[in-house]
Amino acid sequence: MQEIRRFFLGAVLRQILVIAPIEEGCKFVGVIIPLFFLQRRYKFRATTVFLFTIAVALGFTAEENWIYLFHDQALPLERITGTPVHAMLSAPWGHALGRYFGSTRRLNRDRILIFTTWLNSIFFHALVNTLSAAWGFPSLIHFLGYALFPLLLWMFWRWEELLREVQGKRPLMLIPGNKPLVRYWERGLVLLSLFLGGNAILELLILVRLEYWFKPDIFRFILKKYY
């Protein structure tokens, strides 16, 4: 058991110190170099920079998918479901870059915000990869995998909120309560919704992967149940 824990800890450190910084660094360089050379010719809006970051992240994912599939290192379904993850991971520092390049006054705090959000992306990148790899470990470590899809669901909500902010729209209020007890209750409901919704998506993907969804008996049962 101790050897498994040491191996898992080594995998976590590898994600934090090697994998996540390299991948987030490649995406960051792919965004910042064109912006640096084009900023003298064009006036960038925050929305433009944010969407450009998402496009670069999706391009990085497409290249990564091609490598995995070409070398038979993953199933097509796994790569398809993981395609938006890189975009959601890069959203925080893409938002910070949008604020920096879209502002007429480029303050030092905005530069610091770019760096801190990049570190935030590294942390969540390592966390997503660690939770994804937890399925391959026995014992209690295996159950960490059930936190993956709730986390991805929250990251998608965060991506939408950042997009609404750069577009100048009002944020969606999930916790509108004013009293502390009410806010704690609403936070608990949000966490429960994320856990149930995320793992519902996970179970649906498992059904599709095992081809249970396409078996005539299962498909007929679903039609009778809901129609």
C-alpha positions in Angstrom: 0.0 0.0 0.0 2.9 2.4 0.8 4.4 1.7 -2.6 1.1 2.6 -4.3 0.9 5.8 -2.3 4.5 6.7 -3.2 3.8 6.0 -6.9 0.7 8.1 -6.8 2.5 11.0 -5.0 5.2 10.8 -7.7 2.6 11.0 -10.4 1.0 14.0 -8.8 4.4 15.8 -8.5 5.2 15.0 -12.1 1.9 16.6 -13.2 2.5 19.7 -11.1 6.2 20.2 -11.9 6.5 18.8 -15.5 3.4 18.1 -17.5 1.1 21.0 -16.5 3.8 23.8 -16.8 5.0 22.5 -20.2 1.5 22.3 -21.7 0.2 25.5 -20.3 3.5 27.2 -21.2 3.2 26.1 -24.8 -0.3 27.5 -25.0 0.7 30.7 -23.3 3.6 31.2 -25.8 1.3 30.4 -28.7 -1.0 33.3 -27.6 1.4 35.9 -26.3 3.8 36.0 -29.3 1.2 36.9 -31.9 -0.4 39.4 -29.5 3.0 41.1 -28.8 3.8 41.6 -32.5 0.2 42.6 -33.6 -0.6 45.0 -30.7 1.2 47.9 -32.5 -1.0 47.4 -35.6 -4.3 46.5 -34.0 -6.3 47.6 -31.0 -7.4 44.4 -29.2 -10.6 44.0 -27.3 -10.8 41.8 -24.2 -13.2 39.5 -26.0 -10.9 39.1 -29.0 -8.0 38.1 -26.8 -10.1 35.7 -24.7 -11.5 34.0 -27.8 -8.1 33.8 -29.4 -6.8 32.1 -26.3 -9.6 29.5 -26.5 -8.8 29.0 -30.2 -5.2 28.3 -29.5 -6.1 25.9 -26.7 -8.4 24.0 -29.0 -5.7 23.9 -31.6 -3.3 22.5 -29.0 -5.9 19.9 -28.1 -6.4 18.9 -31.8 -2.6 18.3 -32.1 -2.6 16.3 -28.9 -5.6 14.2 -30.0 -3.9 13.5 -33.3 -0.7 12.2 -31.5 -2.7 10.1 -29.1 -4.9 8.5 -31.8 -2.0 8.0 -34.3 0.0 6.0 -31.7 -3.1 4.2 -30.4 -2.7 5.6 -26.9 -6.4 6.5 -26.3 -9.8 5.8 -27.5 -11.6 8.3 -29.8 -14.4 8.8 -27.3 -11.9 9.7 -24.6 -10.2 12.3 -26.8 -13.5 13.8 -27.9 -14.7 14.2 -24.3 -11.4 15.7 -23.3 -11.3 18.3 -26.2 -12.9 21.2 -24.3 -10.8 20.7 -21.2 -7.7 22.6 -22.5 -9.9 25.6 -23.4 -11.5 25.6 -19.9 -8.0 25.3 -18.3 -6.6 28.3 -20.2 -9.7 30.5 -19.6 -8.3 32.3 -16.5 -5.1 33.6 -18.0 -6.8 34.2 -21.3 -9.2 36.4 -19.4 -6.3 38.2 -17.6 -4.6 38.7 -21.0 -7.8 40.2 -22.4 -8.0 42.7 -19.5 -4.3 43.6 -20.0 -4.3 44.0 -23.8 -7.8 45.5 -24.0 -7.1 48.2 -21.5 -5.7 51.7 -22.3 -3.8 51.7 -19.0 -1.7 48.6 -18.5 -1.0 48.4 -14.8 1.5 46.3 -13.0 -1.3 44.5 -11.1 -2.6 43.3 -14.4 0.8 41.7 -15.2 0.7 40.1 -11.8 -2.8 38.8 -12.5 -1.6 37.2 -15.7 1.1 35.3 -13.8 -1.2 34.2 -10.9 -3.9 33.0 -13.3 -1.3 31.0 -15.2 -0.3 29.3 -12.0 -4.0 28.7 -11.3 -4.2 26.9 -14.7 -1.2 24.8 -13.9 -2.7 23.7 -10.6 -6.1 22.8 -12.1 -4.3 21.1 -15.1 -2.4 18.9 -12.7 -5.5 18.3 -10.6 -7.6 17.2 -13.7 -4.8 14.9 -14.9 -4.4 13.4 -11.4 -8.1 12.7 -10.9 -8.3 11.2 -14.4 -5.3 8.9 -13.6 -6.9 7.9 -10.2 -9.1 5.4 -11.9 -6.0 3.2 -12.5 -5.2 2.9 -8.8 -6.7 0.6 -6.3 -8.2 1.2 -2.8 -9.3 4.7 -1.7 -7.3 6.5 -4.4 -9.7 5.0 -7.0 -12.6 6.9 -5.6 -10.9 10.3 -6.3 -11.9 9.8 -9.9 -15.5 10.5 -9.0 -14.5 14.1 -8.4 -13.3 14.6 -12.0 -16.5 15.3 -13.8 -17.9 17.6 -11.1 -14.7 19.6 -11.3 -15.0 19.7 -15.1 -18.6 20.9 -14.8 -17.5 23.7 -12.4 -14.7 24.7 -14.8 -17.2 25.0 -17.6 -19.3 27.3 -15.5 -16.2 29.3 -14.6 -15.4 29.6 -18.3 -18.9 30.8 -19.1 -18.6 33.4 -16.3 -15.3 34.7 -17.6 -16.7 35.0 -21.1 -19.7 36.9 -19.8 -17.4 39.3 -18.0 -15.2 40.1 -21.0 -18.5 40.7 -23.0 -19.6 43.1 -20.4 -22.6 41.0 -19.2 -23.8 40.6 -15.7 -22.6 37.4 -13.9 -25.1 34.6 -13.1 -26.0 34.6 -9.4 -26.0 31.0 -8.2 -25.9 32.0 -4.6 -28.2 35.1 -4.2 -28.9 34.7 -0.5 -27.9 37.5 2.0 -28.0 35.6 5.3 -25.0 33.4 6.2 -27.2 30.3 6.9 -29.0 30.7 3.6 -25.7 31.1 1.7 -24.3 28.0 3.3 -27.4 26.0 2.3 -27.2 27.3 -1.3 -23.5 26.5 -1.5 -24.3 23.0 -0.4 -27.0 22.7 -3.1 -24.5 23.9 -5.7 -21.9 21.3 -4.6 -24.5 18.6 -4.7 -25.7 19.6 -8.1 -22.1 19.6 -9.4 -21.5 16.2 -7.9 -24.7 14.6 -9.2 -24.5 16.3 -12.6 -20.9 15.6 -13.2 -21.2 11.9 -12.3 -24.4 11.6 -14.4 -22.3 12.7 -17.4 -19.6 10.2 -16.4 -22.1 7.3 -16.2 -23.6 8.3 -19.6 -20.1 8.2 -21.2 -19.5 4.8 -19.6 -22.7 3.5 -21.1 -21.7 4.8 -24.5 -18.1 3.4 -24.2 -19.4 -0.1 -23.2 -22.0 0.1 -26.0 -24.8 -0.6 -23.6 -26.7 2.4 -25.0 -26.9 0.9 -28.4 -28.2 -2.5 -27.4 -31.8 -3.0 -28.6 -33.1 -4.0 -25.1 -31.6 -1.0 -23.4 -32.7 1.4 -26.1 -36.2 0.0 -26.0 -36.3 0.3 -22.2 -35.2 4.0 -22.5 -37.9 4.7 -25.0 -40.6 3.1 -22.9 -39.4 4.9 -19.8 -39.4 8.4 -21.1 -41.8 8.3 -24.1 
